[in-house]
């Protein structure tokens, strides 16, 4: 018997993990059912949007790897002096992710950005919880889609007195006009992502993009 282990670095539709209104599908569950129908015996993926998605695969084992180790190695080289750094969670749900990265980097302060969405991919208002004046801010998230939220967060941090703003996100979806937004955002110095999704076209379009490989995982 040959076991079939499938590697899916970016599990598509992982944000659709619950019903947000009547008569809409739970797309993450549909993707899981499709993969199970293919006969997989084990799934290896990276930074699921929500850890509970593993439950959609029933009794099939799911290995959810974390790209934070690669971000930590890169940031330690990029920022040897981290005494004036803070890790920023772009929303309340990502505070634990930010805390774990801060602990790994030896950074004391974790800052949260509270945002109010009016509809998908559109944010009405944002506010910073924490002190960022004179700090190098490291925004950490699991994915960047249209970069609207990221750019607004970077602009807000810059307006609040941040010295530098760097963003780290495992999955660089970068749907148009993400690259144009990132290039035009003054306070945002660099966006670090991984090759969970092919990034060659994005590297050509976005001068601030830096891609890390997931191969060591």
PLY file of the C-alpha trace (Angstrom):
ply
format ascii 1.0
element vertex 217
property float x
property float y
property float z
element edge 216
property int vertex1
property int vertex2
end_header
0.00 0.00 0.00
1.41 3.37 -1.06
0.43 6.35 1.08
-0.44 9.53 -0.79
0.87 12.64 0.97
-0.13 15.87 -0.77
1.71 19.14 -0.27
-0.52 22.20 -0.65
1.52 25.22 0.56
-1.40 27.63 0.12
-4.84 26.14 0.74
-7.13 28.21 -1.48
-10.44 29.57 -0.13
-9.22 29.15 3.45
-10.79 32.50 4.41
-14.24 31.09 3.62
-14.26 28.89 6.71
-17.81 29.67 7.93
-21.14 31.03 6.76
-21.26 34.81 6.93
-24.78 35.04 5.48
-27.56 32.76 4.30
-27.18 30.66 1.14
-23.40 30.98 0.81
-21.01 28.00 0.67
-18.29 27.18 3.16
-15.68 27.06 0.42
-12.83 25.81 2.62
-14.92 22.74 3.47
-15.68 22.19 -0.24
-11.94 22.26 -1.06
-11.28 19.79 1.75
-13.98 17.44 0.43
-12.50 17.68 -3.08
-9.03 16.74 -1.82
-10.44 13.83 0.21
-12.31 12.62 -2.89
-8.95 12.48 -4.67
-7.89 9.89 -2.10
-5.22 11.73 -0.11
-3.89 10.03 3.03
-2.19 13.08 4.53
-2.07 16.83 3.80
0.91 19.11 4.35
0.12 22.83 4.21
1.51 26.13 5.51
-0.08 28.72 7.79
-3.76 27.92 7.50
-5.89 31.05 7.82
-7.76 29.32 10.65
-6.42 26.23 12.44
-9.93 24.78 12.78
-9.94 24.14 9.00
-8.06 20.94 9.85
-11.38 19.61 11.13
-12.81 19.72 7.59
-10.49 16.82 6.70
-12.09 14.44 9.19
-9.73 11.64 10.21
-7.14 12.51 7.55
-4.00 13.94 9.23
-3.13 17.55 8.42
0.35 18.97 9.04
0.06 22.75 9.36
3.61 24.11 9.07
4.58 27.65 10.07
6.69 30.04 8.00
7.53 32.17 11.07
10.90 30.38 11.44
11.99 31.68 8.05
10.76 35.20 8.85
12.66 35.13 12.15
15.92 34.13 10.44
15.53 36.85 7.83
14.53 39.60 10.29
17.40 38.80 12.65
19.81 39.42 9.76
17.92 42.47 8.49
17.45 44.01 11.96
20.45 43.10 14.15
19.45 45.77 16.71
15.83 45.16 17.66
15.71 47.34 20.80
13.48 49.86 18.99
11.22 47.35 17.26
7.60 46.36 17.72
5.53 43.64 16.08
2.17 44.78 14.75
-0.94 42.67 14.34
-3.15 44.17 11.60
-6.29 42.94 13.39
-7.41 41.58 16.75
-7.50 38.01 15.44
-3.78 38.01 14.64
-2.50 39.05 18.07
-1.34 35.53 18.96
0.63 35.28 15.69
2.26 38.64 16.42
3.06 37.63 20.01
4.79 34.43 18.89
6.92 36.33 16.35
7.80 38.97 18.95
8.89 36.27 21.41
11.06 34.59 18.75
12.69 37.93 17.86
13.12 39.04 21.46
10.89 42.08 20.88
9.01 43.34 23.93
6.16 45.33 22.42
3.19 43.97 20.45
0.91 46.56 18.85
-2.59 45.91 17.53
-4.50 47.74 14.83
-8.24 47.70 15.33
-10.22 48.05 12.12
-13.84 48.27 11.12
-14.77 46.73 7.77
-17.70 48.03 5.74
-17.48 45.15 3.25
-15.00 42.55 2.02
-11.55 44.06 1.26
-12.74 47.55 2.33
-11.87 49.07 5.70
-13.70 52.10 7.05
-11.57 53.11 10.03
-8.41 51.99 11.86
-6.76 52.85 15.15
-3.47 51.83 16.77
-3.39 50.25 20.22
0.18 50.68 21.47
3.10 53.10 21.09
4.97 53.22 17.74
6.81 56.58 17.84
10.40 56.07 16.69
9.88 52.31 16.32
10.64 49.90 13.49
7.22 48.29 13.00
6.99 44.71 11.72
3.48 43.98 10.47
2.78 40.24 10.46
-0.16 38.49 8.79
-0.92 35.16 7.13
-1.70 36.61 3.69
-1.81 39.78 1.58
-4.56 39.95 -1.03
-5.31 43.38 -2.51
-2.99 45.08 0.05
-5.64 47.70 0.86
-5.56 46.95 4.58
-1.77 46.66 4.62
-1.22 50.02 2.94
-3.70 51.77 5.24
-2.00 50.19 8.26
1.44 51.31 7.04
0.19 54.84 6.38
-1.39 54.93 9.86
1.81 53.72 11.54
3.83 56.29 9.61
1.43 59.04 10.67
1.77 57.90 14.29
5.54 58.36 14.15
6.94 54.95 13.17
10.55 55.13 11.92
10.33 52.14 9.56
7.54 49.77 8.47
8.21 46.23 7.24
5.46 43.70 6.44
5.71 39.90 6.63
3.02 37.61 5.25
3.27 33.92 4.39
0.99 33.95 1.35
1.49 36.78 -1.14
-1.69 36.52 -3.21
-1.21 40.13 -4.37
-4.35 40.53 -6.44
-4.33 43.68 -8.59
-3.85 46.49 -7.67
-1.77 45.19 -4.72
1.67 45.75 -6.28
0.82 49.29 -7.36
-0.50 50.09 -3.89
2.63 48.72 -2.19
4.98 50.60 -4.54
3.07 53.85 -3.93
3.01 53.53 -0.13
5.75 55.78 1.24
6.01 54.48 4.82
6.06 50.80 3.73
9.73 49.95 3.21
9.58 46.24 2.41
7.12 43.36 2.02
8.49 39.91 2.86
6.54 36.87 1.67
7.22 33.24 0.70
7.06 31.09 -2.40
3.89 29.28 -1.25
2.46 30.94 -4.39
4.66 31.56 -7.49
5.97 35.13 -7.17
7.97 35.79 -10.33
5.39 38.11 -11.90
4.90 39.92 -8.58
8.67 40.42 -8.17
8.77 42.13 -11.56
5.82 44.37 -10.69
6.67 45.18 -7.05
10.05 46.71 -6.23
9.58 46.34 -2.46
8.86 42.60 -2.52
11.29 40.08 -1.03
10.52 36.34 -1.32
11.75 33.66 1.09
11.71 29.97 0.19
9.71 27.45 2.21
12.09 24.63 1.26
13.76 24.46 4.73
10.40 23.60 6.32
0 1
1 2
2 3
3 4
4 5
5 6
6 7
7 8
8 9
9 10
10 11
11 12
12 13
13 14
14 15
15 16
16 17
17 18
18 19
19 20
20 21
21 22
22 23
23 24
24 25
25 26
26 27
27 28
28 29
29 30
30 31
31 32
32 33
33 34
34 35
35 36
36 37
37 38
38 39
39 40
40 41
41 42
42 43
43 44
44 45
45 46
46 47
47 48
48 49
49 50
50 51
51 52
52 53
53 54
54 55
55 56
56 57
57 58
58 59
59 60
60 61
61 62
62 63
63 64
64 65
65 66
66 67
67 68
68 69
69 70
70 71
71 72
72 73
73 74
74 75
75 76
76 77
77 78
78 79
79 80
80 81
81 82
82 83
83 84
84 85
85 86
86 87
87 88
88 89
89 90
90 91
91 92
92 93
93 94
94 95
95 96
96 97
97 98
98 99
99 100
100 101
101 102
102 103
103 104
104 105
105 106
106 107
107 108
108 109
109 110
110 111
111 112
112 113
113 114
114 115
115 116
116 117
117 118
118 119
119 120
120 121
121 122
122 123
123 124
124 125
125 126
126 127
127 128
128 129
129 130
130 131
131 132
132 133
133 134
134 135
135 136
136 137
137 138
138 139
139 140
140 141
141 142
142 143
143 144
144 145
145 146
146 147
147 148
148 149
149 150
150 151
151 152
152 153
153 154
154 155
155 156
156 157
157 158
158 159
159 160
160 161
161 162
162 163
163 164
164 165
165 166
166 167
167 168
168 169
169 170
170 171
171 172
172 173
173 174
174 175
175 176
176 177
177 178
178 179
179 180
180 181
181 182
182 183
183 184
184 185
185 186
186 187
187 188
188 189
189 190
190 191
191 192
192 193
193 194
194 195
195 196
196 197
197 198
198 199
199 200
200 201
201 202
202 203
203 204
204 205
205 206
206 207
207 208
208 209
209 210
210 211
211 212
212 213
213 214
214 215
215 216
